[in-house]
Amino acid sequence: MGLWDSITNLPGDLVNSIFSGIGHLLAGFVQPLFDIAKAMLTVNIDPFHFQNLWLVIITVISCFYLLIFLIVGFKFLFGSYDAVQRAEAKEWFKQALLLVIAVNASLLFYSLLLSLSSGISVTLWNSNLENVFSVQNLNATDLLWLLTLAISVFLTVITLVLRQIFLIIGVMLFPIGLFLYFIPPVKAYGSAILQLLGAAAFMNVLDVIILIAVQLFWTEFSYLPYINLLAPSLGFLLVGIANIVLVFFAVQRALSSAGVNVNFAELGKSMIGPAMMALA
């Protein structure tokens, strides 16, 4: 009888073994993603590691210093008999001095900005958040929830990697943004660049706040059967979506500052509507 039970239960045991194996593979896939996400949420790049890129941009920008001061000199020369033009020339001269100081110190300012961002994230971080990044709480037999968690974490890691890449590009964009910001005719473009970099710099702070809220939800509803998988899945899904929404919002604000009005909601409707009609 025991042998017969073993034979009849063999297909079910085989299926359970396969699902359990897949579950353990997913858990093994999630743990490195947890480690990457945790590192990228609490540590930013060091801009001084990319100082050579910054020096290239500063060298190019320095070529325009003489031109700017020539413009200021001509404004003083031809506007000396006009009070309005003299005031405008003084404003240009003040902006030119601030431009030189800000651009040449831009690497330090950028480093301080990223240090502030990571400092806030580390300050907000607490030991309870470690539960969100631990596979010890995961049950490998809950394959569907585990797959959802793996997709959510993978989405979040992609957005965080893209953020780090943009922060590296920001080493070159930040002095360009400052340069444009202090030139009145193109100030809007400089403001747009600085807004994008500011949003990217503090994206990790928003992410940590979301994970703290998820941790509180986890603690409050710890009696639920699937909370160990539901909470981190929900948390990382919200983080990934929040990062994407923040990027679109920052781009829209930046374009608006530059005088380009783009409504992403209307653009999305105009693209999705015909696609849905074609599918129908």
C-alpha distance (Angstrom), angle and dihedral (degrees) to the residues before:
residue distance angle dihedral
M1 . . .
G2 3.79 . .
L3 3.81 90.9 .
W4 3.80 91.1 49.5
D5 3.84 91.1 50.0
S6 3.79 89.6 50.8
I7 3.80 91.5 51.2
T8 3.83 94.0 47.1
N9 3.82 92.3 45.9
L10 3.81 92.8 47.2
P11 3.87 96.7 91.8
G12 3.81 92.1 49.7
D13 3.81 92.3 45.7
L14 3.79 89.7 48.5
V15 3.81 92.4 51.7
N16 3.81 90.9 46.8
S17 3.81 90.0 50.3
I18 3.80 91.2 50.9
F19 3.80 93.0 48.8
S20 3.80 90.9 45.0
G21 3.80 90.2 51.0
I22 3.80 91.8 49.8
G23 3.80 89.1 47.6
H24 3.79 92.3 53.2
L25 3.81 89.9 48.1
L26 3.81 90.3 52.5
A27 3.81 90.9 47.4
G28 3.80 88.9 50.9
F29 3.82 89.0 49.5
V30 3.82 92.8 49.4
Q31 3.82 97.9 51.7
P32 3.85 96.0 65.1
L33 3.81 88.5 46.4
F34 3.80 88.8 52.2
D35 3.81 90.0 53.0
I36 3.82 92.6 48.0
A37 3.81 92.8 47.5
K38 3.81 92.4 47.9
A39 3.81 92.1 50.2
M40 3.80 93.3 47.9
L41 3.80 92.9 47.6
T42 3.79 94.3 54.2
V43 3.82 104.4 30.3
N44 3.80 129.0 53.9
I45 3.76 128.4 -165.3
D46 3.79 119.8 -84.4
P47 3.84 105.4 -118.6
F48 3.81 91.0 -156.8
H49 3.82 88.6 68.3
F50 3.80 86.5 66.6
Q51 3.79 96.8 43.5
N52 3.80 92.2 126.3
L53 3.81 90.4 62.3
W54 3.78 89.4 48.9
L55 3.81 91.8 50.2
V56 3.81 90.9 54.6
I57 3.81 91.3 54.8
I58 3.82 92.7 43.8
T59 3.81 90.0 51.9
V60 3.80 90.8 52.8
I61 3.81 93.0 45.8
S62 3.81 91.6 47.9
C63 3.78 88.7 63.6
F64 3.81 88.5 67.4
Y65 3.83 95.6 52.1
L66 3.82 92.9 84.2
L67 3.80 91.4 48.1
I68 3.82 91.8 51.0
F69 3.82 93.3 49.6
L70 3.82 89.8 46.5
I71 3.81 88.5 55.2
V72 3.81 89.6 49.0
G73 3.82 90.6 48.9
F74 3.80 92.5 50.5
K75 3.79 90.1 48.8
F76 3.80 90.1 54.3
L77 3.81 91.5 44.8
F78 3.79 98.7 48.5
G79 3.79 96.1 32.6
S80 3.80 98.7 48.8
Y81 3.82 91.5 107.6
D82 3.80 95.5 45.8
A83 3.82 119.3 73.2
V84 3.82 92.6 -155.9
Q85 3.79 93.5 51.2
R86 3.81 91.3 45.0
A87 3.80 89.9 53.8
E88 3.80 89.5 47.8
A89 3.80 91.1 49.4
K90 3.82 90.7 50.5
E91 3.80 89.9 50.7
W92 3.81 90.6 50.5
F93 3.81 90.5 49.0
K94 3.81 91.7 50.6
Q95 3.79 91.6 48.0
A96 3.81 90.7 47.7
L97 3.81 91.9 54.2
L98 3.82 91.8 47.3
L99 3.80 88.9 47.0
V100 3.80 93.2 55.7
I101 3.80 92.7 46.8
A102 3.82 95.3 44.4
V103 3.81 96.2 44.9
N104 3.80 94.2 48.3
A105 3.81 90.8 47.7
S106 3.81 94.0 40.6
L107 3.80 95.0 106.7
L108 3.80 90.4 56.0
F109 3.81 91.9 45.4
Y110 3.81 90.9 49.0
S111 3.79 91.1 49.1
L112 3.81 90.8 50.6
L113 3.81 90.3 49.4
L114 3.81 92.7 53.2
S115 3.81 91.8 42.7
L116 3.80 89.4 53.8
S117 3.81 90.3 50.0
S118 3.80 94.6 50.1
G119 3.81 91.0 41.4
I120 3.81 91.7 56.4
S121 3.81 90.7 47.6
V122 3.80 92.9 50.4
T123 3.82 90.5 46.6
L124 3.81 91.9 52.0
W125 3.79 91.5 45.1
N126 3.80 114.7 99.1
S127 3.79 136.1 -180.0
N128 3.82 92.4 -103.1
L129 3.81 89.7 66.0
E130 3.80 88.7 65.8
N131 3.82 87.4 76.2
V132 3.80 89.2 65.2
F133 3.82 89.9 56.8
S134 3.80 98.0 45.6
V135 3.80 126.2 100.4
Q136 3.80 89.2 -162.3
N137 3.82 87.8 84.9
L138 3.80 93.3 52.5
N139 3.79 124.3 99.5
A140 3.79 110.2 -145.9
T141 3.82 91.8 -155.8
D142 3.83 92.7 65.0
L143 3.79 91.3 79.9
L144 3.81 98.9 168.2
W145 3.80 94.3 50.9
L146 3.78 90.8 43.8
L147 3.82 90.6 52.2
T148 3.81 89.7 49.8
L149 3.79 90.0 50.9
A150 3.82 92.2 48.8
I151 3.82 91.6 51.7
S152 3.82 92.1 46.3
V153 3.81 93.7 49.8
F154 3.81 91.6 44.6
L155 3.83 90.6 52.4
T156 3.80 90.6 49.5
V157 3.80 93.2 48.1
I158 3.82 90.7 51.6
T159 3.82 91.3 54.0
L160 3.82 91.0 46.3
V161 3.82 92.3 49.2
L162 3.81 90.5 49.8
R163 3.80 88.2 49.6
Q164 3.81 91.5 53.9
I165 3.81 90.6 48.7
F166 3.80 90.2 50.5
L167 3.82 90.2 49.1
I168 3.81 88.6 55.0
I169 3.82 89.7 50.7
G170 3.80 85.9 47.3
V171 3.80 89.4 68.2
M172 3.81 85.2 72.0
L173 3.82 97.9 32.1
F174 3.81 96.4 51.2
P175 3.84 96.8 66.6
I176 3.82 89.3 42.5
G177 3.80 89.5 52.7
L178 3.81 91.8 49.3
F179 3.80 91.3 46.7
L180 3.80 92.6 52.8
Y181 3.81 92.8 41.5
F182 3.81 93.4 61.4
I183 3.82 94.1 49.3
P184 3.83 106.2 82.7
P185 3.85 98.6 -145.5
V186 3.83 93.2 53.0
K187 3.80 99.5 29.7
A188 3.82 91.7 115.5
Y189 3.81 91.6 60.3
G190 3.79 91.8 49.9
S191 3.78 90.0 49.4
A192 3.82 90.3 51.2
I193 3.82 92.0 53.4
L194 3.81 92.7 46.8
Q195 3.82 91.7 49.1
L196 3.80 91.4 53.4
L197 3.80 91.7 49.5
G198 3.81 91.7 46.8
A199 3.81 91.4 52.4
A200 3.81 91.2 48.7
A201 3.81 92.6 46.2
F202 3.81 94.5 55.0
M203 3.81 98.6 35.3
N204 3.82 90.3 100.7
V205 3.82 90.9 56.6
L206 3.82 90.1 57.7
D207 3.81 89.5 47.7
V208 3.80 93.3 52.9
I209 3.82 91.0 48.9
I210 3.82 89.7 52.8
L211 3.82 91.3 50.0
I212 3.82 90.5 49.1
A213 3.82 89.0 54.2
V214 3.81 89.7 49.2
Q215 3.80 90.5 49.4
L216 3.82 89.9 53.5
F217 3.82 89.0 49.3
W218 3.81 89.0 50.0
T219 3.80 92.0 51.4
E220 3.81 93.2 46.1
F221 3.82 94.6 50.4
S222 3.80 99.7 31.7
Y223 3.83 90.3 132.6
L224 3.82 92.8 69.0
P225 3.84 112.3 107.4
Y226 3.82 98.0 -127.8
I227 3.80 99.1 31.6
N228 3.84 92.9 113.6
L229 3.80 88.9 64.9
L230 3.81 100.4 26.5
A231 3.82 96.2 55.9
P232 3.83 99.0 51.7
S233 3.84 91.3 39.4
L234 3.80 90.3 52.7
G235 3.79 91.8 43.1
F236 3.79 97.4 52.6
L237 3.81 92.2 40.6
L238 3.82 89.5 54.4
V239 3.81 90.8 46.5
G240 3.81 92.1 51.7
I241 3.81 92.6 46.9
A242 3.82 91.8 44.8
N243 3.80 90.9 52.4
I244 3.81 92.0 50.7
V245 3.83 92.2 46.6
L246 3.82 90.9 47.3
V247 3.81 90.6 52.7
F248 3.82 92.3 51.2
F249 3.81 91.4 45.3
A250 3.82 92.3 48.7
V251 3.82 91.9 47.4
Q252 3.80 90.9 49.0
R253 3.82 91.3 49.2
A254 3.79 91.1 46.9
L255 3.80 92.8 49.5
S256 3.79 89.9 46.3
S257 3.82 89.8 52.6
A258 3.79 88.6 51.7
G259 3.80 90.6 51.9
V260 3.81 96.3 -103.1
N261 3.80 113.1 123.0
V262 3.80 113.5 -156.1
N263 3.81 121.8 168.4
F264 3.80 105.4 -157.9
A265 3.81 91.8 -171.4
E266 3.81 92.1 57.5
L267 3.80 90.4 41.3
G268 3.81 90.0 53.0
K269 3.79 92.0 49.6
S270 3.80 91.7 49.2
M271 3.82 90.3 52.4
I272 3.81 98.8 40.1
G273 3.82 95.6 44.2
P274 3.83 97.3 62.8
A275 3.81 90.7 40.0
M276 3.82 91.6 55.2
M277 3.81 90.9 46.7
A278 3.80 90.7 50.7
L279 3.81 91.0 50.5
A280 3.80 90.7 48.6
